[in-house]
């Protein structure tokens, strides 16, 4: 018993001497920093850890490989500096630090130092201490470029899609955007690049008709062609798009996404006739009337009182025409009323101007051409003829009130009146023919059915009334 007790310290000493080095190695091998480093190193995805100030605390080797980082990143360096070549990644990390909100199953695009574009699937997590207080942010990610249909090669998209003359939008079957070419951004007025994975109803928030077509195609899997829709750019400008959809399938024939191809065909689509009327009259006829009045005032020999009156009428007429164009643009439902108001106001003003200055400046009679020619742009043949005859009668009445006499004088006046009628009917015929061509239909003599678009002019222009046209 005594011997056993005496030998116990010697045994313990011998045990410590023999096994102490092993215990040290075991402690070192199982120490937390080494275990943590091994665990992080063997993660299949990239991992970046930062504190709440955005200073890098750890970056694993997989993250360096995916991002193409040259060499290890020093601990404590600001993440925006460490990830200078990947500003989108740094932005996500800093936003997570500021908001302290975790996320999952997100996607962003970035570019390695060699120029290769990649797509990252990422998530963020909030790091907390034992008291559940946040101490940092974790950013986990993987290179999913080859896992995403339609975006296996960003370089292919950049080269091929950039050269397409029309817009192209790709979405997967969940309605998430997978590709938008530059022409699509230009046509739709998108100021920022659309990130892959963004739901199309958010990426195209200003174009509900566009994303509804995409979502409907994803739901029903029916491709269409030669369709039209109307949308508005963020600046309010109206655009008519001719579009088609296609179903994208993999090698096994299974659908993997939807494509929307489109072009801006606004300039090929006839404007509503009353809008066209107002635009053309304001662009060409109002300046001509002002030039005519200015020439009469500068070269004629009327009294100053007549000059001042004519100048005031011409100025008020110009202001009225500009205001009516603005109102027509703001309130399309008033187009018909605005058009006829302009027609009557300009006609009355032209009568007054010709009466005041016609005796002193012969070419003033040309103002009577403007009203029936304006009518010819939108009205039928009968309405144009009536308007032209009213203008011709008003011109002859002014000649008579001014004391026109002699066969030669009345002969010239009659030729002026006849010119007003014939030029108005000629413009009306040309206008109807142009509208038929824009509507994609054959000449009326062919008696073939004409397929009309939503904004195209009716083919039976002879019998249509302005109210029916407005509808």
C-alpha positions in Angstrom: 0.0 0.0 0.0 2.8 2.4 0.9 4.8 1.3 -2.1 1.8 2.0 -4.3 1.3 5.4 -2.9 5.0 6.2 -3.1 5.1 5.2 -6.7 2.1 7.3 -7.8 4.0 10.6 -8.2 6.7 8.8 -10.2 4.0 7.2 -12.5 2.3 10.6 -13.1 5.7 12.2 -13.8 6.6 9.5 -16.2 3.2 9.8 -17.9 3.5 13.5 -18.4 7.1 13.2 -19.7 6.1 10.5 -22.2 2.7 11.8 -23.4 3.2 15.6 -23.1 4.5 16.1 -26.6 1.6 14.1 -28.0 -0.9 16.2 -26.0 0.7 19.4 -27.3 0.4 18.2 -30.9 -3.2 17.1 -30.3 -4.1 20.4 -28.8 -2.5 22.3 -31.6 -4.2 20.1 -34.2 -7.6 20.6 -32.6 -7.2 24.3 -31.7 -10.1 26.4 -32.9 -8.2 28.7 -35.3 -6.7 25.8 -37.2 -10.0 23.9 -37.4 -11.8 27.0 -38.5 -9.3 27.7 -41.2 -9.5 24.1 -42.5 -13.2 24.2 -42.6 -13.3 27.5 -44.4 -10.6 26.4 -46.9 -12.7 23.3 -47.8 -15.9 25.1 -48.5 -17.1 24.5 -52.1 -18.1 28.2 -52.5 -16.5 31.5 -51.9 -16.7 33.1 -48.4 -15.9 36.7 -47.4 -16.2 37.8 -43.8 -16.2 41.5 -42.8 -16.9 43.4 -39.7 -19.6 45.9 -39.4 -17.3 48.6 -40.7 -16.8 46.7 -43.9 -13.2 45.7 -43.1 -12.2 42.3 -44.4 -11.6 39.6 -41.7 -11.3 36.5 -43.9 -11.4 35.4 -47.5 -11.1 31.8 -48.4 -9.2 30.4 -51.3 -12.3 29.5 -53.4 -13.4 33.2 -53.2 -10.0 34.2 -54.5 -10.2 31.7 -57.3 -13.7 32.6 -58.4 -13.0 36.4 -58.3 -9.6 36.1 -59.8 -7.9 37.9 -56.9 -4.1 38.0 -57.1 -2.7 36.9 -53.8 -4.2 36.9 -50.3 -6.1 39.9 -48.9 -4.7 41.4 -45.8 -6.9 41.3 -42.8 -8.5 44.7 -41.8 -8.4 46.2 -45.3 -11.6 48.0 -46.4 -13.7 45.7 -48.6 -14.2 48.3 -51.3 -10.5 48.6 -51.7 -9.9 44.8 -51.5 -12.7 44.2 -54.1 -11.9 47.2 -56.3 -12.3 45.1 -59.5 -15.7 43.9 -58.2 -17.7 47.0 -57.2 -21.0 45.1 -57.3 -19.8 42.6 -54.8 -18.5 45.3 -52.5 -21.7 47.2 -52.8 -23.8 44.2 -51.7 -21.5 43.7 -48.7 -21.6 47.3 -47.6 -25.4 47.4 -48.0 -25.7 44.3 -45.8 -23.5 46.0 -43.2 -25.7 49.1 -43.3 -29.1 47.4 -43.2 -28.1 44.2 -41.3 -30.5 42.1 -43.4 -29.6 38.7 -44.6 -30.5 37.5 -48.2 -30.4 34.3 -50.1 -30.6 33.0 -53.7 -29.5 36.3 -55.3 -27.5 36.9 -58.5 -25.1 39.5 -59.7 -22.7 39.7 -62.6 -19.0 40.7 -62.3 -15.9 40.6 -64.3 -12.5 39.0 -63.5 -9.3 40.9 -64.1 -8.8 38.9 -67.4 -12.1 40.4 -68.8 -14.2 37.3 -68.4 -17.7 38.0 -67.2 -19.2 35.6 -64.6 -22.6 35.2 -62.8 -22.5 34.8 -59.0 -25.3 33.2 -57.0 -24.9 34.6 -53.5 -26.4 35.0 -50.1 -25.5 37.2 -47.1 -25.6 36.3 -43.4 -25.4 38.2 -40.2 -22.6 37.2 -37.8 -23.5 37.5 -34.1 -21.7 37.0 -30.8 -22.8 35.0 -27.8 -25.1 37.8 -26.8 -26.8 37.8 -30.3 -25.3 41.2 -31.0 -24.3 41.6 -34.7 -20.5 41.7 -35.2 -20.1 41.2 -38.9 -21.3 40.1 -42.3 -20.7 36.9 -44.3 -20.9 36.9 -48.1 -21.2 33.4 -49.6 -21.2 32.8 -53.3 -20.6 30.4 -56.2 -19.9 30.8 -59.8 -23.2 29.8 -61.5 -22.4 31.0 -65.0 -22.6 27.5 -66.5 -25.7 26.6 -64.5 -27.9 29.4 -66.0 -29.6 28.7 -69.3 -29.2 31.5 -71.9 -26.2 32.9 -70.0 -23.6 30.3 -70.5 -21.3 32.8 -72.1 -21.6 36.5 -71.4 -19.1 37.2 -74.1 -21.4 35.5 -76.7 -24.3 37.7 -75.5 -22.1 40.8 -75.7 -21.0 40.1 -79.2 -24.1 38.6 -80.8 -26.9 40.5 -79.0 -25.1 43.8 -79.4 -25.4 43.6 -83.1 -29.1 42.8 -83.3 -31.1 45.6 -84.9 -34.0 45.0 -82.5 -34.6 44.6 -78.8 -34.2 41.2 -77.2 -35.2 40.1 -73.7 -34.7 36.6 -72.2 -36.5 35.3 -69.1 -36.5 31.9 -67.5 -39.8 30.1 -66.7 -40.1 31.9 -63.4 -40.1 35.2 -65.2 -36.7 36.3 -64.0 -34.6 38.3 -66.5 -31.6 36.4 -68.0 -30.6 38.8 -70.6 -31.4 42.3 -72.1 -29.5 43.6 -75.1 -28.4 47.2 -75.5 -31.0 47.9 -78.2 -33.8 46.8 -75.9 -32.5 49.2 -73.2 -32.4 52.0 -75.8 -35.9 51.4 -77.1 -37.5 51.1 -73.7 -35.5 53.9 -72.2 -33.8 51.8 -69.5 -31.1 53.9 -67.9 -29.6 51.2 -65.7 -28.4 47.7 -66.6 -30.8 45.0 -65.7 -29.2 42.5 -63.3 -29.7 38.8 -64.2 -32.3 37.2 -61.9 -34.4 40.3 -61.4 -38.1 39.5 -61.8 -39.3 41.0 -65.1 -42.1 42.9 -63.5 -39.6 44.8 -61.4 -37.0 45.3 -64.2 -39.7 46.5 -66.6 -41.8 48.4 -64.0 -42.4 51.3 -66.5 -43.5 48.9 -69.2 -46.4 46.7 -67.8 -47.6 45.7 -71.3 -44.1 44.2 -72.0 -43.7 42.2 -68.9 -47.3 41.0 -69.1 -46.5 39.5 -72.5 -43.5 37.8 -71.1 -45.3 36.3 -68.1 -48.2 35.2 -70.2 -45.9 33.4 -72.6 -44.2 31.7 -69.6 -47.5 30.6 -68.4 -49.2 29.4 -71.6 -46.1 28.4 -73.6 -47.5 29.9 -76.8 -45.2 31.8 -79.2 -46.7 34.6 -81.3 -45.4 36.7 -84.2 -46.2 40.1 -85.8 -48.0 41.5 -82.8 -48.1 45.1 -81.6 -48.3 46.8 -78.2 -48.1 50.4 -77.0 -45.9 51.5 -74.1 -44.4 54.7 -72.7 -40.8 55.4 -71.9 -39.9 56.8 -68.5 -39.8 60.3 -70.0 -43.5 59.9 -71.1 -42.8 59.4 -74.8 -45.2 57.0 -76.5 -43.7 54.0 -78.4 -45.4 51.4 -80.5 -43.5 48.1 -80.5 -43.8 45.3 -83.1 -42.9 42.1 -81.3 -42.8 38.3 -81.4 -42.2 35.7 -78.7 -40.3 32.4 -78.8 -40.0 29.4 -76.5 -36.4 28.5 -75.7 -35.8 24.7 -75.3 -32.8 22.6 -74.2 -31.3 19.7 -76.1 -34.1 17.4 -74.7 -36.8 19.6 -76.1 -37.8 20.9 -72.6 -38.7 24.6 -72.3 -36.2 26.5 -70.3 -37.2 30.1 -71.0 -38.9 32.7 -73.2 -37.5 35.3 -75.5 -39.2 38.5 -76.6 -37.9 40.2 -79.8 -39.2 43.7 -80.7 -38.6 46.8 -82.7 -39.8 50.4 -82.3 -42.3 50.8 -85.2 -43.8 54.1 -84.0 -42.7 56.0 -87.1 -44.3 53.3 -89.3 -47.7 53.5 -87.6 -50.1 56.2 -88.6 -50.9 58.6 -85.8 -54.5 59.2 -85.0 -55.8 61.5 -87.8 -56.7 64.4 -85.6 -53.3 64.4 -84.0 -51.7 64.2 -87.4 -53.8 67.1 -88.6 -52.7 69.3 -85.6 -49.1 68.4 -86.0 -48.8 69.0 -89.7 -50.8 72.3 -89.6 -48.7 73.6 -86.7 -45.4 72.6 -88.4 -46.1 74.1 -91.9 -49.1 76.3 -92.2 -48.8 78.5 -89.1 -45.2 79.6 -90.1 -46.5 80.2 -93.6 -49.3 82.4 -92.4 -46.9 84.4 -90.2 -44.5 84.9 -93.1 -47.3 86.0 -95.4 -48.5 88.6 -92.8 -44.9 89.8 -92.2 -44.3 90.2 -96.0 -47.6 92.2 -96.3 -46.6 94.5 -93.4 -43.0 95.0 -94.8 -43.8 95.4 -98.5 -47.4 96.5 -98.6 -48.6 100.1 -98.2 -51.5 99.8 -95.7 -52.1 102.3 -92.9 -50.3 101.8 -89.6 -53.6 101.0 -87.9 -54.2 98.1 -90.3 -50.6 96.9 -89.7 -51.0 96.9 -86.0 -54.4 95.0 -86.1 -53.0 92.4 -88.5 -49.9 91.9 -86.4 -52.0 91.4 -83.2 -54.2 88.9 -84.9 -51.2 86.9 -86.3 -49.5 86.9 -82.9 -52.6 85.7 -81.1 -53.2 83.1 -83.7 -49.6 81.7 -83.3 -50.1 81.6 -79.5 -53.4 79.9 -79.8 -52.0 77.2 -82.2 -49.1 76.5 -79.9 -51.5 76.2 -76.9 -53.7 73.8 -78.8 -50.8 71.6 -79.6 -49.8 71.4 -76.0 -53.4 70.6 -74.9 -53.7 67.9 -77.6 -50.5 66.3 -76.3 -51.7 66.4 -72.6 -55.3 65.5 -73.2 -55.7 63.1 -76.1 -59.4 62.8 -75.4 -59.8 66.4 -76.5 -58.2 65.9 -79.9 -61.4 66.1 -81.9 -62.6 69.2 -80.2 -59.2 70.9 -80.4 -58.9 70.1 -84.1 -62.2 71.6 -85.1 -61.7 74.6 -82.8 -58.3 75.2 -84.6 -60.0 74.8 -87.9 -62.7 77.4 -87.2 -60.4 79.9 -85.4 -57.8 79.9 -88.2 -60.4 80.2 -90.9 -62.0 83.2 -89.3 -58.6 84.8 -88.6 -57.6 84.2 -92.3 -60.7 86.0 -93.5 -59.9 89.0 -91.3 -56.2 89.0 -92.4 -57.1 88.8 -96.1 -59.7 91.5 -95.8 -57.3 93.8 -94.1 -54.2 93.2 -96.2 -55.4 91.6 -99.4 -55.9 94.9 -101.1 -52.3 96.0 -100.4 -50.6 92.6 -100.8 -52.0 90.4 -103.6 -50.6 86.9 -102.4 -52.7 87.2 -99.2 -55.4 85.1 -101.0 -53.2 82.0 -100.4 -54.2 82.0 -96.8 -57.6 80.7 -97.9 -55.8 77.6 -99.2 -54.7 76.6 -95.7 -58.1 75.7 -94.1 -59.4 73.4 -96.8 -56.0 71.7 -97.3 -55.9 71.1 -93.5 -59.3 69.6 -93.7 -58.2 67.4 -96.5 -55.6 65.7 -94.3 -58.3 64.0 -92.2 -61.7 64.4 -93.7 -63.5 62.5 -96.5 -63.9 63.7 -100.0 -67.2 65.4 -99.5 -66.2 67.3 -96.4 -63.1 68.5 -98.2 -65.1 69.7 -101.1 -67.6 71.6 -98.9 -64.8 73.3 -96.9 -62.9 74.3 -100.1 -66.1 75.8 -101.7 -66.8 77.8 -98.5 -63.2 79.1 -98.6 -63.5 80.0 -102.3 -66.8 81.7 -101.7 -65.3 83.7 -98.8 -62.4 84.8 -101.1 -64.8 85.9 -103.9 -66.9 87.8 -101.3 -63.9 89.7 -100.1 -62.9 90.5 -103.7 -66.4 91.8 -104.3 -66.5 93.9 -101.1 -63.2 95.5 -102.1 -64.7 96.7 -105.4 -63.2 94.2 -107.9 -64.4 94.9 -111.4 -63.9 93.8 -114.9 -63.8 90.5 -116.7 -60.1 90.1 -116.2 -60.2 90.8 -112.5 -63.1 88.4 -111.9 -61.5 85.8 -114.1 -58.3 85.9 -112.0 -60.4 85.7 -108.8 -62.3 82.7 -110.2 -59.0 80.9 -111.0 -57.9 81.5 -107.4 -61.2 80.0 -106.1 -60.9 77.0 -108.5 -57.3 76.4 -107.4 -58.4 76.2 -103.8 -61.0 73.5 -104.6 -58.7 71.4 -106.8 -55.6 71.5 -104.6 -57.7 70.5 -101.6 -59.2 67.5 -103.4 -55.7 66.5 -104.6 -54.3 66.6 -101.1 -57.2 64.6 -99.8 -56.6 61.9 -102.4 -52.9 61.8 -101.6 -53.6 61.6 -97.8 -56.0 58.7 -98.2 -53.6 56.8 -100.4 -50.7 57.3 -97.9 -52.9 56.1 -95.0 -53.8 53.0 -97.0 -50.2 52.3 -97.6 -49.3 52.8 -93.9 -52.1 50.5 -92.9 -50.6 47.8 -95.0 -53.6 47.4 -97.4 -53.9 47.4 -101.1 -55.5 50.2 -103.2 -59.2 50.4 -102.7 -59.9 49.4 -106.3 -58.5 45.9 -105.6 -61.4 45.3 -103.2 -59.4 43.1 -100.9 -59.8 43.0 -97.2 -57.4 45.3 -95.3 -56.2 44.2 -91.8 -56.2 47.3 -89.6 -54.0 47.9 -86.6 -55.3 49.6 -83.5 -54.1 53.0 -84.7 -54.4 52.6 -88.4 -56.8 54.7 -90.5 -60.0 53.1 -91.8 -59.9 51.9 -95.3 -63.3 53.2 -96.2 -62.1 56.8 -95.9 -64.7 58.2 -98.2 -67.6 57.3 -95.9 -66.0 57.6 -92.5 -66.8 60.5 -90.3 -64.4 62.4 -88.0 -66.1 61.0 -84.9 -65.7 57.4 -86.2 -62.1 58.1 -87.0 -61.4 59.3 -83.5 -62.9 56.2 -82.1 
